[in-house]
Amino acid sequence: MAKYICPGCGYQYDEVLGEPREGYVPGTAFSDLPEGFVCPDCAVRAKEDFELVEE
């Protein structure tokens, strides 16, 4: 499982944890997030802007 970071605000998407408040259950791979995914914290950065920080 990997972690991805929003370069705008520093929010981290952790595949182990998912993002339950947005409807993504623990274990949801970043690649499985919809193309329209935007940072849940800043809503500025899109999925393609996120950077891999840990595998």
N, CA, C and O atoms as CSV, one atom per row, in Angstrom:
chain,resi,resn,atom,element,x,y,z
A,1,MET,N,N,0.843,-1.172,0.000
A,1,MET,CA,C,0.000,0.000,0.000
A,1,MET,C,C,0.897,1.247,0.000
A,1,MET,O,O,2.023,1.214,0.497
A,2,ALA,N,N,0.385,2.330,-0.557
A,2,ALA,CA,C,1.189,3.534,-0.752
A,2,ALA,C,C,0.502,4.751,-0.129
A,2,ALA,O,O,-0.667,4.711,0.253
A,3,LYS,N,N,1.278,5.831,-0.045
A,3,LYS,CA,C,0.775,7.126,0.412
A,3,LYS,C,C,1.056,8.154,-0.671
A,3,LYS,O,O,2.107,8.127,-1.312
A,4,TYR,N,N,0.111,9.056,-0.867
A,4,TYR,CA,C,0.225,10.129,-1.845
A,4,TYR,C,C,-0.037,11.450,-1.136
A,4,TYR,O,O,-0.863,11.513,-0.225
A,5,ILE,N,N,0.657,12.503,-1.547
A,5,ILE,CA,C,0.527,13.801,-0.900
A,5,ILE,C,C,0.052,14.864,-1.885
A,5,ILE,O,O,0.431,14.876,-3.056
A,6,CYS,N,N,-0.793,15.753,-1.368
A,6,CYS,CA,C,-1.232,16.915,-2.151
A,6,CYS,C,C,-0.137,17.971,-2.052
A,6,CYS,O,O,0.187,18.405,-0.947
A,7,PRO,N,N,0.438,18.394,-3.165
A,7,PRO,CA,C,1.504,19.380,-3.113
A,7,PRO,C,C,1.021,20.782,-2.726
A,7,PRO,O,O,1.835,21.654,-2.422
A,8,GLY,N,N,-0.257,20.994,-2.735
A,8,GLY,CA,C,-0.790,22.300,-2.387
A,8,GLY,C,C,-0.933,22.522,-0.888
A,8,GLY,O,O,-0.595,23.589,-0.377
A,9,CYS,N,N,-1.443,21.496,-0.175
A,9,CYS,CA,C,-1.726,21.687,1.249
A,9,CYS,C,C,-1.056,20.662,2.161
A,9,CYS,O,O,-1.045,20.834,3.380
A,10,GLY,N,N,-0.496,19.594,1.581
A,10,GLY,CA,C,0.179,18.591,2.394
A,10,GLY,C,C,-0.710,17.442,2.849
A,10,GLY,O,O,-0.240,16.549,3.554
A,11,TYR,N,N,-1.986,17.443,2.463
A,11,TYR,CA,C,-2.873,16.319,2.798
A,11,TYR,C,C,-2.281,15.028,2.250
A,11,TYR,O,O,-1.772,15.003,1.129
A,12,GLN,N,N,-2.344,13.953,3.035
A,12,GLN,CA,C,-1.853,12.661,2.571
A,12,GLN,C,C,-2.997,11.675,2.424
A,12,GLN,O,O,-3.812,11.503,3.331
A,13,TYR,N,N,-3.043,11.030,1.262
A,13,TYR,CA,C,-3.980,9.917,1.057
A,13,TYR,C,C,-3.205,8.642,1.304
A,13,TYR,O,O,-2.252,8.332,0.589
A,14,ASP,N,N,-3.618,7.907,2.317
A,14,ASP,CA,C,-2.987,6.637,2.692
A,14,ASP,C,C,-3.909,5.509,2.246
A,14,ASP,O,O,-5.041,5.410,2.718
A,15,GLU,N,N,-3.437,4.663,1.347
A,15,GLU,CA,C,-4.274,3.575,0.830
A,15,GLU,C,C,-4.726,2.632,1.931
A,15,GLU,O,O,-5.805,2.046,1.827
A,16,VAL,N,N,-3.938,2.469,2.974
A,16,VAL,CA,C,-4.316,1.595,4.091
A,16,VAL,C,C,-5.551,2.149,4.802
A,16,VAL,O,O,-6.456,1.400,5.170
A,17,LEU,N,N,-5.576,3.460,4.989
A,17,LEU,CA,C,-6.667,4.095,5.728
A,17,LEU,C,C,-7.855,4.479,4.858
A,17,LEU,O,O,-8.980,4.567,5.350
A,18,GLY,N,N,-7.616,4.709,3.557
A,18,GLY,CA,C,-8.674,5.211,2.687
A,18,GLY,C,C,-9.060,6.610,3.120
A,18,GLY,O,O,-8.247,7.325,3.707
A,19,GLU,N,N,-10.270,7.003,2.843
A,19,GLU,CA,C,-10.795,8.311,3.290
A,19,GLU,C,C,-12.286,8.134,3.517
A,19,GLU,O,O,-13.105,8.555,2.699
A,20,PRO,N,N,-12.639,7.494,4.658
A,20,PRO,CA,C,-14.043,7.177,4.928
A,20,PRO,C,C,-14.997,8.369,4.866
A,20,PRO,O,O,-16.151,8.207,4.467
A,21,ARG,N,N,-14.540,9.562,5.251
A,21,ARG,CA,C,-15.447,10.727,5.216
A,21,ARG,C,C,-15.840,11.104,3.794
A,21,ARG,O,O,-16.836,11.794,3.577
A,22,GLU,N,N,-15.036,10.637,2.810
A,22,GLU,CA,C,-15.346,10.880,1.402
A,22,GLU,C,C,-15.926,9.643,0.719
A,22,GLU,O,O,-16.236,9.668,-0.472
A,23,GLY,N,N,-16.070,8.555,1.491
A,23,GLY,CA,C,-16.662,7.330,0.952
A,23,GLY,C,C,-15.676,6.313,0.422
A,23,GLY,O,O,-16.081,5.355,-0.236
A,24,TYR,N,N,-14.376,6.494,0.692
A,24,TYR,CA,C,-13.351,5.551,0.222
A,24,TYR,C,C,-12.899,4.704,1.403
A,24,TYR,O,O,-12.195,5.180,2.294
A,25,VAL,N,N,-13.311,3.451,1.397
A,25,VAL,CA,C,-13.048,2.547,2.516
A,25,VAL,C,C,-11.556,2.229,2.642
A,25,VAL,O,O,-10.812,2.329,1.666
A,26,PRO,N,N,-11.123,1.845,3.849
A,26,PRO,CA,C,-9.726,1.434,4.017
A,26,PRO,C,C,-9.350,0.368,2.984
A,26,PRO,O,O,-10.132,-0.537,2.693
A,27,GLY,N,N,-8.149,0.493,2.443
A,27,GLY,CA,C,-7.681,-0.435,1.423
A,27,GLY,C,C,-7.947,0.014,0.002
A,27,GLY,O,O,-7.562,-0.677,-0.941
A,28,THR,N,N,-8.599,1.160,-0.178
A,28,THR,CA,C,-8.875,1.674,-1.525
A,28,THR,C,C,-7.588,2.210,-2.143
A,28,THR,O,O,-6.988,3.157,-1.634
A,29,ALA,N,N,-7.177,1.596,-3.238
A,29,ALA,CA,C,-5.955,2.024,-3.933
A,29,ALA,C,C,-6.169,3.402,-4.553
A,29,ALA,O,O,-7.269,3.733,-4.996
A,30,PHE,N,N,-5.112,4.190,-4.576
A,30,PHE,CA,C,-5.182,5.528,-5.181
A,30,PHE,C,C,-5.617,5.413,-6.637
A,30,PHE,O,O,-6.377,6.250,-7.125
A,31,SER,N,N,-5.147,4.402,-7.321
A,31,SER,CA,C,-5.500,4.205,-8.730
A,31,SER,C,C,-6.990,3.917,-8.924
A,31,SER,O,O,-7.521,4.101,-10.020
A,32,ASP,N,N,-7.667,3.466,-7.861
A,32,ASP,CA,C,-9.096,3.179,-7.941
A,32,ASP,C,C,-9.974,4.395,-7.642
A,32,ASP,O,O,-11.193,4.333,-7.800
A,33,LEU,N,N,-9.359,5.497,-7.213
A,33,LEU,CA,C,-10.141,6.712,-6.982
A,33,LEU,C,C,-10.631,7.239,-8.327
A,33,LEU,O,O,-9.949,7.076,-9.338
A,34,PRO,N,N,-11.800,7.865,-8.352
A,34,PRO,CA,C,-12.331,8.353,-9.629
A,34,PRO,C,C,-11.447,9.445,-10.223
A,34,PRO,O,O,-10.726,10.132,-9.499
A,35,GLU,N,N,-11.504,9.601,-11.532
A,35,GLU,CA,C,-10.704,10.615,-12.223
A,35,GLU,C,C,-11.032,12.021,-11.727
A,35,GLU,O,O,-10.180,12.909,-11.785
A,36,GLY,N,N,-12.238,12.232,-11.247
A,36,GLY,CA,C,-12.645,13.540,-10.760
A,36,GLY,C,C,-12.248,13.813,-9.314
A,36,GLY,O,O,-12.640,14.835,-8.751
A,37,PHE,N,N,-11.476,12.915,-8.706
A,37,PHE,CA,C,-11.052,13.086,-7.315
A,37,PHE,C,C,-10.248,14.368,-7.160
A,37,PHE,O,O,-9.342,14.644,-7.945
A,38,VAL,N,N,-10.590,15.150,-6.135
A,38,VAL,CA,C,-9.815,16.336,-5.764
A,38,VAL,C,C,-9.468,16.223,-4.288
A,38,VAL,O,O,-10.117,15.490,-3.542
A,39,CYS,N,N,-8.455,16.945,-3.878
A,39,CYS,CA,C,-8.013,16.914,-2.492
A,39,CYS,C,C,-9.185,17.213,-1.564
A,39,CYS,O,O,-9.840,18.243,-1.722
A,40,PRO,N,N,-9.468,16.330,-0.591
A,40,PRO,CA,C,-10.581,16.577,0.313
A,40,PRO,C,C,-10.338,17.738,1.279
A,40,PRO,O,O,-11.290,18.260,1.858
A,41,ASP,N,N,-9.088,18.147,1.461
A,41,ASP,CA,C,-8.808,19.256,2.377
A,41,ASP,C,C,-8.834,20.617,1.691
A,41,ASP,O,O,-9.490,21.535,2.182
A,42,CYS,N,N,-8.136,20.766,0.570
A,42,CYS,CA,C,-8.056,22.085,-0.070
A,42,CYS,C,C,-8.953,22.211,-1.298
A,42,CYS,O,O,-9.270,23.326,-1.713
A,43,ALA,N,N,-9.367,21.093,-1.883
A,43,ALA,CA,C,-10.232,21.070,-3.069
A,43,ALA,C,C,-9.630,21.822,-4.262
A,43,ALA,O,O,-10.347,22.214,-5.182
A,44,VAL,N,N,-8.321,22.016,-4.237
A,44,VAL,CA,C,-7.645,22.730,-5.314
A,44,VAL,C,C,-6.912,21.764,-6.241
A,44,VAL,O,O,-6.946,21.924,-7.462
A,45,ARG,N,N,-6.264,20.785,-5.675
A,45,ARG,CA,C,-5.450,19.862,-6.472
A,45,ARG,C,C,-6.244,18.640,-6.892
A,45,ARG,O,O,-6.998,18.071,-6.104
A,46,ALA,N,N,-6.063,18.242,-8.152
A,46,ALA,CA,C,-6.727,17.082,-8.720
A,46,ALA,C,C,-5.858,15.837,-8.535
A,46,ALA,O,O,-4.687,15.925,-8.165
A,47,LYS,N,N,-6.448,14.698,-8.798
A,47,LYS,CA,C,-5.770,13.411,-8.621
A,47,LYS,C,C,-4.401,13.381,-9.298
A,47,LYS,O,O,-3.438,12.879,-8.718
A,48,GLU,N,N,-4.302,13.909,-10.509
A,48,GLU,CA,C,-3.033,13.840,-11.248
A,48,GLU,C,C,-1.937,14.711,-10.633
A,48,GLU,O,O,-0.762,14.556,-10.967
A,49,ASP,N,N,-2.311,15.621,-9.740
A,49,ASP,CA,C,-1.326,16.485,-9.077
A,49,ASP,C,C,-0.655,15.822,-7.877
A,49,ASP,O,O,0.430,16.234,-7.468
A,50,PHE,N,N,-1.293,14.800,-7.312
A,50,PHE,CA,C,-0.765,14.144,-6.122
A,50,PHE,C,C,0.564,13.465,-6.438
A,50,PHE,O,O,0.790,12.988,-7.550
A,51,GLU,N,N,1.440,13.435,-5.430
A,51,GLU,CA,C,2.761,12.849,-5.588
A,51,GLU,C,C,2.908,11.641,-4.674
A,51,GLU,O,O,2.498,11.672,-3.513
A,52,LEU,N,N,3.494,10.581,-5.207
A,52,LEU,CA,C,3.774,9.387,-4.420
A,52,LEU,C,C,4.856,9.705,-3.402
A,52,LEU,O,O,5.915,10.212,-3.772
A,53,VAL,N,N,4.612,9.416,-2.116
A,53,VAL,CA,C,5.614,9.705,-1.108
A,53,VAL,C,C,6.124,8.446,-0.404
A,53,VAL,O,O,7.189,8.472,0.213
A,54,GLU,N,N,5.381,7.360,-0.491
A,54,GLU,CA,C,5.796,6.130,0.188
A,54,GLU,C,C,5.086,4.934,-0.392
A,54,GLU,O,O,3.885,4.977,-0.658
A,55,GLU,N,N,5.840,3.854,-0.588
A,55,GLU,CA,C,5.226,2.597,-1.048
A,55,GLU,C,C,5.386,1.544,0.003
A,55,GLU,O,O,4.940,0.412,-0.184
